[in-house]
Amino acid sequence: MLLDKLKRIVIVLLVTCFTAQVFAATTDLTQRFLDKANEAYDDGNVEDAYKYVNQALAVAKDESSQANVLFFAQNVYKQKLLNLQKKYDDMALIDIKMNLEKYPNIENTTIKKLVKQIEQDQENKEKAAQKAETAAQRKVEQERFEAQQESMEAQAKAMKDQAEAMQKQAEATKQGQEDFKNALESGLKDMGNTFTDAFSESAKETKRSTRVIAISIIAIAVIIVLLVLLIMVIIKKAAKANQYQQEQYAQAFKMLAANQNQTNRLMLGGITDIYGGNASLRIAGSSTWAPAAALPDVTFSEEDEEELKQLAVKCEEIGQQIDNVTGRKNNSKNVSELVYKLSIQLGLPQGMAMLNFCAGMIYDAGFLAIDPDLLVATQLTEEEKQAMKEHVNLAEKHLEFVPKKYWSVFEDAATKHHENIDGTGYPHGLKGDEIPQIARLIRVAESYVSLSSKRSYRGAMDKETAVNTLKEQPGFYDQEVVDALDKIV
């Protein structure tokens, strides 16, 4: 009994001693890391000071040790953030933010302000870089256009010079034919005179027999007939040659005129007047590309055109809201512009193309009714994925501003842009001609914009690769729309 009590006392003493030693060792290790951090900081080596102070924070288990490290850690973090302002390092900022989440007591007002300022500076730099890139692209496009224009003008000048040369050649040929004709007529006349004189001289001098005279007359007649026939053949050939020259001359000027029209189109930049040209507009709600198969006619007066302009402004505003909550920068703008170009390429009227443009800006309006946390989450459960798919059924209240006569287009755009040609899409599993044309246009345009844009999990595809990817999935995309896309990008 006494022995058991002694054993328990000994065990308690051993545990107490071991705990004291561990605590002392931890405290000593914390102090050593803190000393190294101080030494590095005094030497101006902020990186090493940052590393050692984080190690001190990691081993400091009790409140007393943490309090000793905390004040110094705030100074080190502040200095490191100041260094990052001068020389930005994306990975270093991420590391600081992760450690601030791990050790929240370090974050004070100054540190929080510095982190926010660095992030804002980087965002401004990215915007400036993007703006510069856009300006550079525009400059390249302008230079390319100017080069094409110069080339077309040079080609037009060459065609004009060629036409003038052909005209001169035709005139020279015609003059040569006239000279040749005159020479033949003069020679024939001289020949006739020579034969007549010879015949008279012979008759007077020798008085040849009647047979000789007859033969001479027949010979002369035959020669004259042959000469006449020769002249007729030459004149006929000359007329054909002249006609051929005139046809070539006319064809050259037609080519010149066509070439000039192409130059004019290039000078206009291919800009389409979206409010001019077609007085009648068909609402795009059908599944075929023939305008006659669409919804009833809508005649566009000046008042209707102004209404469409105001509708486009409102759609642009909502499209910006959608891009803000989804984090897809300029997605609504890029998709809607591509939808408009595809509509024009497929032969739809201007009014219908403009209506498709407006619907293409707010086709994802249902995302405004989705939990914002889901929209920015990097990983989703199956249940959350199903909740995300519901956005196609949640757009109605965000489309209340759309006039009734256009409602079907916007409803088709918002609810059916995830339908696939083979019927595997959602929410209704429509297939083939059951899918409205606006939904087909957005399906192709949205996928192309996504593939050709940079994402956090992959880089951007080049235009050719993106189009080929869509061509390889005929079950998902209307290949007539994909072919139109291939022609305009």
C-alpha positions as CSV (number, residue, x, y, z in Angstrom):
1,M,0.0,0.0,0.0
2,L,2.7,2.4,1.0
3,L,4.8,1.3,-2.0
4,D,1.9,2.1,-4.3
5,K,1.6,5.6,-2.9
6,L,5.3,6.2,-3.2
7,K,5.1,5.1,-6.9
8,R,2.3,7.6,-7.6
9,I,4.2,10.4,-5.9
10,V,7.3,9.6,-8.0
11,I,5.3,9.6,-11.2
12,V,3.6,12.9,-10.4
13,L,7.0,14.5,-9.7
14,L,8.5,13.1,-12.9
15,V,5.6,14.5,-15.0
16,T,5.9,17.8,-13.3
17,C,9.6,18.0,-14.0
18,F,9.1,17.0,-17.6
19,T,6.4,19.6,-18.1
20,A,8.6,22.3,-16.6
21,Q,11.5,21.3,-18.8
22,V,9.4,21.3,-22.0
23,F,8.0,24.8,-21.0
24,A,11.4,26.0,-20.3
25,A,12.7,24.6,-23.6
26,T,9.8,26.2,-25.5
27,T,10.3,29.5,-23.9
28,D,14.0,29.3,-24.5
29,L,13.4,28.4,-28.2
30,T,11.0,31.3,-28.6
31,Q,13.5,33.7,-27.1
32,R,16.3,32.4,-29.4
33,F,14.2,32.9,-32.5
34,L,13.2,36.3,-31.3
35,D,16.9,37.2,-30.7
36,K,17.8,36.1,-34.2
37,A,14.9,38.2,-35.6
38,N,16.1,41.2,-33.6
39,E,19.7,40.7,-34.8
40,A,18.6,40.4,-38.5
41,Y,16.3,43.4,-38.2
42,D,19.1,45.5,-36.7
43,D,21.3,44.5,-39.7
44,G,18.6,45.6,-42.1
45,N,17.9,42.0,-43.2
46,V,14.1,42.3,-43.1
47,E,13.6,38.9,-44.9
48,D,15.5,36.9,-42.2
49,A,13.8,38.9,-39.5
50,Y,10.4,38.1,-41.0
51,K,11.4,34.4,-41.1
52,Y,12.6,34.2,-37.5
53,V,9.7,36.2,-36.0
54,N,7.3,33.8,-37.7
55,Q,9.2,30.8,-36.2
56,A,9.0,32.5,-32.8
57,L,5.3,32.9,-33.2
58,A,4.9,29.3,-34.2
59,V,6.6,28.0,-31.0
60,A,5.2,30.6,-28.6
61,K,2.5,28.7,-26.9
62,D,1.7,30.7,-23.7
63,E,0.3,34.2,-23.6
64,S,3.5,35.7,-22.1
65,S,5.7,34.5,-24.9
66,Q,3.3,35.6,-27.6
67,A,3.0,39.0,-26.0
68,N,6.8,39.4,-26.2
69,V,6.9,38.5,-29.9
70,L,3.8,40.4,-31.0
71,F,5.0,44.0,-30.8
72,F,8.3,43.2,-32.6
73,A,6.4,41.1,-35.2
74,Q,4.2,44.1,-36.0
75,N,7.3,46.2,-36.7
76,V,8.8,43.5,-38.9
77,Y,5.6,43.0,-40.9
78,K,5.2,46.7,-41.4
79,Q,8.8,47.0,-42.7
80,K,8.3,44.0,-45.1
81,L,5.1,45.6,-46.5
82,L,6.9,48.9,-47.0
83,N,9.6,47.0,-48.9
84,L,6.9,45.3,-51.0
85,Q,5.5,48.7,-52.0
86,K,8.9,49.5,-53.5
87,K,9.5,46.1,-55.1
88,Y,6.3,44.1,-55.5
89,D,6.4,40.3,-55.1
90,D,3.1,38.5,-55.5
91,M,4.1,35.4,-53.6
92,A,5.5,37.4,-50.7
93,L,2.2,39.3,-50.4
94,I,0.2,36.0,-50.4
95,D,2.6,34.7,-47.7
96,I,2.0,37.7,-45.5
97,K,-1.8,37.5,-45.9
98,M,-1.7,33.8,-45.0
99,N,0.4,34.5,-41.8
100,L,-2.0,37.4,-40.9
101,E,-4.8,34.9,-41.0
102,K,-2.8,32.5,-39.0
103,Y,-1.7,35.1,-36.4
104,P,-4.6,37.7,-36.4
105,N,-3.2,39.5,-33.4
106,I,-0.4,40.9,-35.5
107,E,-2.8,42.8,-37.8
108,N,-3.2,46.4,-36.7
109,T,-4.6,49.4,-38.6
110,T,-1.2,50.3,-40.2
111,I,-0.6,46.8,-41.5
112,K,-4.2,46.4,-42.8
113,K,-3.9,49.8,-44.5
114,L,-0.5,48.8,-46.1
115,V,-1.9,45.5,-47.4
116,K,-4.9,47.3,-48.9
117,Q,-2.7,50.0,-50.5
118,I,-0.4,47.4,-52.1
119,E,-3.3,45.5,-53.5
120,Q,-4.8,48.7,-54.9
121,D,-1.5,49.7,-56.4
122,Q,-1.2,46.4,-58.2
123,E,-4.8,46.6,-59.4
124,N,-4.0,50.1,-60.8
125,K,-0.9,48.8,-62.5
126,E,-2.8,45.9,-64.1
127,K,-5.4,48.3,-65.4
128,A,-2.7,50.6,-66.8
129,A,-1.0,47.6,-68.4
130,Q,-4.3,46.4,-69.9
131,K,-5.0,49.9,-71.2
132,A,-1.5,50.1,-72.7
133,E,-2.0,46.7,-74.3
134,T,-5.3,47.7,-75.7
135,A,-3.8,50.9,-77.1
136,A,-0.9,48.9,-78.6
137,Q,-3.4,46.5,-80.3
138,R,-5.4,49.4,-81.7
139,K,-2.2,50.9,-83.0
140,V,-1.2,47.6,-84.7
141,E,-4.7,47.3,-86.2
142,Q,-4.5,50.9,-87.4
143,E,-1.1,50.2,-89.0
144,R,-2.4,47.0,-90.6
145,F,-5.4,48.9,-92.0
146,E,-3.2,51.7,-93.3
147,A,-0.9,49.1,-94.9
148,Q,-3.9,47.4,-96.5
149,Q,-5.2,50.7,-97.7
150,E,-1.8,51.6,-99.3
151,S,-1.7,48.2,-100.9
152,M,-5.2,48.5,-102.3
153,E,-4.5,52.0,-103.6
154,A,-1.3,50.8,-105.2
155,Q,-3.2,47.9,-106.8
156,A,-5.9,50.3,-108.0
157,K,-3.3,52.6,-109.5
158,A,-1.6,49.6,-111.3
159,M,-5.0,48.4,-112.6
160,K,-5.8,51.9,-113.9
161,D,-2.3,52.2,-115.6
162,Q,-2.9,48.8,-117.1
163,A,-6.3,49.9,-118.4
164,E,-4.8,53.1,-119.9
165,A,-2.1,51.0,-121.6
166,M,-4.7,48.6,-123.0
167,Q,-6.7,51.6,-124.3
168,K,-3.6,53.0,-126.0
169,Q,-2.8,49.6,-127.5
170,A,-6.3,49.3,-128.8
171,E,-6.1,52.8,-130.4
172,A,-2.7,52.0,-132.0
173,T,-4.1,48.7,-133.3
174,K,-7.1,50.5,-134.8
175,Q,-4.8,53.1,-136.4
176,G,-2.6,50.3,-137.9
177,Q,-5.7,48.6,-139.3
178,E,-6.9,51.8,-141.0
179,D,-3.3,52.4,-142.4
180,F,-3.2,48.9,-143.7
181,K,-6.7,49.2,-145.3
182,N,-5.7,52.5,-147.0
183,A,-2.5,50.9,-148.3
184,L,-4.4,48.0,-149.8
185,E,-6.9,50.3,-151.4
186,S,-4.2,52.4,-152.9
187,G,-2.2,49.4,-154.1
188,L,-5.4,47.9,-155.7
189,K,-6.1,51.2,-157.5
190,D,-2.5,51.4,-158.8
191,M,-2.6,47.8,-159.9
192,G,-5.8,48.4,-161.8
193,N,-4.3,51.4,-163.5
194,T,-1.1,49.4,-164.4
195,F,-3.1,46.6,-165.9
196,T,-5.3,49.0,-167.9
197,D,-2.4,50.8,-169.2
198,A,-0.6,47.6,-170.1
199,F,-3.7,46.3,-171.8
200,S,-4.1,49.4,-173.9
201,E,-0.5,49.5,-174.9
202,S,-0.5,45.9,-175.9
203,A,-3.7,46.4,-177.9
204,K,-2.3,49.3,-179.7
205,E,1.1,47.8,-180.4
206,T,0.5,44.1,-181.1
207,K,-3.3,43.9,-181.5
208,R,-3.3,40.5,-179.9
209,S,-6.0,38.2,-180.5
210,T,-9.4,38.3,-178.8
211,R,-8.5,35.2,-176.8
212,V,-5.5,36.8,-175.3
213,I,-7.6,39.9,-174.4
214,A,-10.3,37.8,-172.8
215,I,-7.8,35.8,-170.8
216,S,-6.2,39.0,-169.6
217,I,-9.6,40.5,-168.6
218,I,-10.5,37.2,-166.8
219,A,-7.1,37.2,-165.0
220,I,-7.5,40.8,-163.9
221,A,-11.1,40.1,-162.7
222,V,-9.9,37.1,-160.7
223,I,-7.1,39.1,-159.2
224,I,-9.5,41.9,-158.3
225,V,-12.0,39.4,-156.7
226,L,-9.2,37.8,-154.7
227,L,-8.0,41.2,-153.5
228,V,-11.6,42.2,-152.5
229,L,-12.0,38.9,-150.6
230,L,-8.6,39.4,-148.9
231,I,-9.6,42.9,-147.9
232,M,-12.9,41.6,-146.4
233,V,-11.2,38.9,-144.4
234,I,-8.6,41.4,-143.1
235,I,-11.4,43.9,-142.1
236,K,-13.4,41.2,-140.4
237,K,-10.4,40.0,-138.4
238,A,-9.6,43.5,-137.5
239,A,-13.1,44.1,-136.3
240,K,-13.0,41.0,-134.1
241,A,-9.6,42.0,-132.7
242,N,-11.0,45.5,-131.9
243,Q,-14.0,44.0,-130.2
244,Y,-11.8,41.8,-128.1
245,Q,-9.7,44.8,-127.1
246,Q,-12.8,46.7,-126.1
247,E,-14.1,43.8,-124.0
248,Q,-10.7,43.6,-122.2
249,Y,-10.8,47.3,-121.7
250,A,-14.3,47.2,-120.2
251,Q,-13.4,44.2,-118.0
252,A,-10.3,46.1,-116.7
253,F,-12.4,49.1,-115.7
254,K,-15.0,46.8,-114.0
255,M,-12.1,45.2,-111.9
256,L,-10.9,48.7,-111.2
257,A,-14.4,49.8,-110.0
258,A,-14.8,46.7,-107.8
259,N,-11.3,47.2,-106.4
260,Q,-12.2,50.8,-105.6
261,N,-15.4,49.7,-103.8
262,Q,-13.3,47.3,-101.6
263,T,-10.9,50.2,-100.8
264,N,-13.9,52.3,-99.8
265,R,-15.2,49.6,-97.5
266,L,-11.8,49.3,-95.9
267,M,-11.6,53.1,-95.4
268,L,-15.0,52.9,-93.6
269,G,-13.5,50.3,-91.3
270,G,-16.4,47.8,-91.7
271,I,-18.6,49.9,-89.4
272,T,-22.3,49.0,-89.6
273,D,-25.0,51.5,-89.0
274,I,-27.1,49.6,-86.5
275,Y,-30.0,52.0,-86.7
276,G,-30.1,52.6,-90.5
277,G,-30.9,50.7,-93.6
278,N,-33.7,48.3,-92.7
279,A,-37.0,49.9,-91.9
280,S,-38.6,46.7,-90.7
281,L,-37.2,44.5,-87.9
282,R,-38.1,40.9,-87.0
283,I,-37.7,39.9,-83.4
284,A,-35.2,37.0,-83.0
285,G,-37.1,34.2,-81.2
286,S,-37.1,31.4,-83.7
287,S,-34.8,28.5,-84.1
288,T,-33.9,28.9,-87.8
289,W,-31.7,31.6,-89.5
290,A,-34.2,32.7,-92.1
291,P,-35.5,36.1,-91.1
292,A,-39.0,35.2,-92.4
293,A,-39.3,32.4,-89.9
294,A,-38.9,34.8,-86.9
295,L,-41.6,36.5,-84.8
296,P,-44.0,39.1,-86.2
297,D,-42.6,42.3,-87.9
298,V,-41.8,45.4,-85.8
299,T,-41.6,48.6,-87.7
300,F,-38.9,50.9,-86.3
301,S,-39.8,54.5,-86.1
302,E,-37.5,57.2,-84.7
303,E,-39.2,56.7,-81.3
304,D,-38.5,52.9,-81.5
305,E,-34.8,53.5,-82.3
306,E,-34.5,55.9,-79.3
307,E,-36.2,53.2,-77.2
308,L,-33.6,50.6,-78.4
309,K,-30.7,53.0,-77.5
310,Q,-32.1,53.5,-74.0
311,L,-32.6,49.7,-73.7
312,A,-28.9,49.2,-74.7
313,V,-27.8,51.7,-72.0
314,K,-29.8,49.9,-69.3
315,C,-28.5,46.5,-70.5
316,E,-24.9,47.7,-70.3
317,E,-25.5,48.9,-66.7
318,I,-26.9,45.5,-65.6
319,G,-24.2,43.6,-67.6
320,Q,-21.6,45.5,-65.5
321,Q,-23.3,44.4,-62.3
322,I,-23.3,40.8,-63.5
323,D,-19.6,40.9,-64.3
324,N,-18.9,42.4,-60.9
325,V,-20.6,39.6,-59.0
326,T,-19.2,36.8,-61.2
327,G,-15.7,38.3,-61.3
328,R,-15.6,37.9,-65.2
329,K,-14.2,41.2,-66.3
330,N,-15.8,42.6,-69.5
331,N,-17.6,39.3,-70.1
332,S,-21.0,40.8,-70.9
333,K,-19.5,43.4,-73.3
334,N,-17.3,40.8,-75.1
335,V,-20.2,38.3,-75.5
336,S,-22.8,40.8,-76.6
337,E,-20.4,42.3,-79.3
338,L,-19.6,38.9,-80.6
339,V,-23.4,38.0,-80.7
340,Y,-24.0,41.1,-82.8
341,K,-21.2,40.3,-85.3
342,L,-22.5,36.7,-85.6
343,S,-26.0,38.0,-86.2
344,I,-24.8,40.2,-89.1
345,Q,-22.6,37.4,-90.5
346,L,-25.6,35.1,-90.5
347,G,-27.7,37.6,-92.5
348,L,-30.0,38.7,-89.8
349,P,-31.5,42.2,-90.1
350,Q,-29.8,45.1,-88.4
351,G,-32.7,45.6,-85.9
352,M,-32.7,41.9,-85.0
353,A,-28.9,42.0,-84.6
354,M,-29.1,45.0,-82.3
355,L,-31.8,43.3,-80.2
356,N,-29.6,40.2,-79.9
357,F,-26.7,42.5,-78.8
358,C,-28.9,43.9,-75.9
359,A,-30.0,40.4,-74.9
360,G,-26.4,39.2,-75.0
361,M,-25.4,41.7,-72.3
362,I,-27.7,40.4,-69.7
363,Y,-28.2,36.7,-70.5
364,D,-26.6,35.8,-67.1
365,A,-28.9,38.1,-65.1
366,G,-30.0,35.1,-63.0
367,F,-26.5,35.2,-61.3
368,L,-27.7,38.4,-59.5
369,A,-30.1,36.2,-57.5
370,I,-27.4,33.6,-56.6
371,D,-25.5,33.6,-53.3
372,P,-22.3,35.8,-54.0
373,D,-20.2,33.3,-52.0
374,L,-21.0,30.6,-54.5
375,L,-20.0,32.8,-57.4
376,V,-16.4,33.3,-56.1
377,A,-15.9,29.8,-54.6
378,T,-13.1,27.8,-56.1
379,Q,-14.7,24.4,-55.3
380,L,-18.3,23.5,-55.3
381,T,-20.3,20.5,-53.9
382,E,-22.8,18.7,-56.2
383,E,-25.6,20.5,-54.3
384,E,-23.9,23.9,-54.9
385,K,-23.4,23.1,-58.6
386,Q,-27.1,22.4,-58.9
387,A,-27.8,25.7,-57.1
388,M,-25.6,27.5,-59.6
389,K,-27.5,26.0,-62.6
390,E,-30.6,27.5,-61.2
391,H,-29.5,30.9,-62.4
392,V,-31.3,30.2,-65.7
393,N,-34.6,30.2,-63.9
394,L,-33.9,33.3,-61.7
395,A,-33.5,36.1,-64.3
396,E,-37.2,37.2,-64.6
397,K,-37.3,39.8,-61.9
398,H,-34.1,41.4,-63.4
399,L,-35.7,41.7,-66.9
400,E,-38.8,43.7,-65.8
401,F,-37.5,46.8,-67.6
402,V,-37.6,45.1,-71.0
403,P,-40.5,46.2,-73.3
404,K,-43.1,43.5,-73.8
405,K,-42.6,43.3,-77.6
406,Y,-38.9,42.2,-76.9
407,W,-39.6,40.0,-73.9
408,S,-39.4,36.6,-75.7
409,V,-35.8,37.4,-77.0
410,F,-34.5,38.3,-73.6
411,E,-36.3,35.3,-71.9
412,D,-34.8,32.9,-74.5
413,A,-31.4,34.4,-73.9
414,A,-31.6,34.1,-70.1
415,T,-33.2,30.7,-69.8
416,K,-31.9,28.6,-72.8
417,H,-28.3,29.6,-73.3
418,H,-27.1,26.3,-71.7
419,E,-29.1,24.1,-74.0
420,N,-27.0,21.8,-76.3
421,I,-27.8,20.8,-79.9
422,D,-27.8,17.1,-78.9
423,G,-30.3,17.7,-76.0
424,T,-27.8,17.2,-73.2
425,G,-28.0,20.8,-72.0
426,Y,-30.2,22.3,-69.3
427,P,-32.8,23.3,-68.0
428,H,-35.2,21.7,-70.5
429,G,-32.9,19.4,-72.5
430,L,-34.0,21.0,-75.8
431,K,-32.3,19.8,-79.0
432,G,-31.8,20.9,-82.6
433,D,-34.4,23.3,-83.9
434,E,-36.1,23.4,-80.6
435,I,-33.4,25.8,-79.3
436,P,-34.1,29.5,-80.2
437,Q,-31.5,31.3,-82.4
438,I,-30.5,33.8,-79.7
439,A,-29.7,30.9,-77.3
440,R,-27.5,29.3,-80.0
441,L,-25.7,32.5,-80.7
442,I,-24.9,33.1,-77.0
443,R,-23.9,29.4,-76.4
444,V,-21.2,29.8,-79.1
445,A,-20.2,33.4,-78.2
446,E,-19.9,32.7,-74.4
447,S,-17.8,29.5,-74.9
448,Y,-15.5,31.3,-77.4
449,V,-15.0,34.3,-75.0
450,S,-14.3,31.9,-72.1
451,L,-11.8,29.8,-74.1
452,S,-9.9,32.8,-75.4
453,S,-9.8,34.5,-72.0
454,K,-7.2,33.8,-69.2
455,R,-8.6,31.9,-66.2
456,S,-7.0,31.2,-62.8
457,Y,-6.8,27.5,-63.6
458,R,-5.5,27.8,-67.3
459,G,-4.1,30.2,-69.8
460,A,-6.0,31.8,-72.7
461,M,-6.3,29.8,-76.0
462,D,-5.4,31.5,-79.3
463,K,-8.3,32.2,-81.7
464,E,-7.7,29.3,-84.0
465,T,-7.5,26.8,-81.2
466,A,-10.6,28.1,-79.5
467,V,-12.7,27.9,-82.8
468,N,-11.4,24.3,-83.4
469,T,-12.4,23.3,-79.9
470,L,-16.0,24.4,-80.7
471,K,-15.9,22.6,-84.0
472,E,-14.9,19.4,-82.2
473,Q,-18.1,19.5,-80.2
474,P,-21.0,19.5,-82.7
475,G,-23.3,18.0,-80.1
476,F,-23.0,21.2,-78.0
477,Y,-22.8,24.0,-80.6
478,D,-24.7,24.9,-83.8
479,Q,-22.0,24.4,-86.4
480,E,-23.5,27.0,-88.7
481,V,-22.9,29.6,-86.0
482,V,-19.4,28.2,-85.4
483,D,-18.6,28.5,-89.1
484,A,-19.8,32.1,-89.0
485,L,-17.5,32.7,-86.0
486,D,-14.5,31.2,-87.9
487,K,-15.0,33.8,-90.6
488,I,-15.1,36.9,-88.3
489,V,-12.4,36.2,-85.7
